Amino acid sequence: VAPTQFLSILDFGPAQLSACLARAGELKAARSAHRPHERPLEGLHVALLFEKPSLRTRSTFQIAVRELGGHTIEPPEDVALGGRESIEDVARNLERWVAAAVVRTFAQSRLQTFADAAPRLRVINALTDEEHPCQALADCLTLTERLGSLRGRTIAFVGDGNNVAASLAQAATMLGANVRIASPKGFELAASIQVGIASSATSGGRLELTTDPVAAVHGADAVYTDVWTSMGQEAQGPDRHRIFAPYQVNAALMAQAAPGALFMHCLPAHRGDEVTDEVIDSPASVVFDQSENRLHTQKALLAMMAGA
């Protein structure tokens, strides 16, 4: 049974997370074989509320809803989340019209306010400043496709302890992986995220934090990075570039990982900054598998939340 709201990976337990990934694998295989799509959203509408730019998230949710038999509506940004009326009133209106809302916004508190105001509405976090759980679902499907069970595996994240790192660590430790995150001082994973992971990790999964990228990557089965400057932080760009330069994932750093280690990135990538072309274009890179898997995991999530 899926939760009615998916604001965080921690809204899933280990069994739900594993079930979602298994369902995504089934839906992916069915789509590849051109079998008829399941249609649990037949006759239903899903609102896409995006306050931040998006290629992968918007496109894959649009396709996912349509392939599951539903329809999307996309209220303009200036009316979607509190521009003309309160966030609560927007949620209460949508609750009367649509089955679910996919929300991409800034602070997690904005998303929580929206969800609290409309308890009958299925709400999905399509990215906040603090968490990116839909990306983590795709990441874990990609990892399990390549590595099998994540129990006992080591996943290294190099760079800013941001929303992508947070949700990846939540999901992978829940599946029993050892997650190492290397960040400069002052850019570590938020303390609240660390506390949540400590209480949700299962099957020996654990989180390790370091400032040393080489130590994080040593012997890892996968190496993940993200942009140094996230949306809304552009003014910090020059300072961040200087601080994060030693955290670039290049051939020398990948050589510290286990033989055959995967390279991962949620995209978009700033080539030449957090990752070199040599790495992101190498056979080790699974970045477009991750991108494709956004579709399949979000279809599984939507189907589960629709009760199918």
HELIX and SHEET records of a PDB file:
HELIX    1   1 ILE A    9  ASP A   11  5                                   3    
HELIX    2   2 PRO A   14  SER A   32  1                                  19    
HELIX    3   3 ARG A   56  GLU A   67  1                                  12    
HELIX    4   4 GLU A   77  ALA A   80  1                                   4    
HELIX    5   5 ILE A   87  GLU A   95  1                                   9    
HELIX    6   6 GLN A  108  ALA A  117  1                                  10    
HELIX    7   7 PRO A  133  LEU A  147  1                                  15    
HELIX    8   8 ASN A  163  MET A  174  1                                  12    
HELIX    9   9 ALA A  191  SER A  200  1                                  10    
HELIX   10  10 PRO A  213  VAL A  217  1                                   5    
HELIX   11  11 GLU A  234  GLN A  236  5                                   3    
HELIX   12  12 GLY A  237  PHE A  244  1                                   8    
HELIX   13  13 ALA A  245  TYR A  247  5                                   3    
HELIX   14  14 ALA A  251  MET A  254  1                                   4    
HELIX   15  15 ASP A  277  ILE A  280  1                                   4    
HELIX   16  16 VAL A  287  MET A  305  1                                  19    
SHEET    1   A 5 GLN A   5  PHE A   6  0                                        
SHEET    2   A 5 ARG A 122  LEU A 127  1                                        
SHEET    3   A 5 ALA A 100  ARG A 104  1                                        
SHEET    4   A 5 HIS A  45  PHE A  50  1                                        
SHEET    5   A 5 HIS A  71  ILE A  73  1                                        
SHEET    1   B 5 ARG A 206  THR A 210  0                                        
SHEET    2   B 5 ASN A 178  ALA A 182  1                                        
SHEET    3   B 5 THR A 154  VAL A 158  1                                        
SHEET    4   B 5 ALA A 222  THR A 225  1                                        
SHEET    5   B 5 LEU A 262  HIS A 265  1                                        
END                                                                             
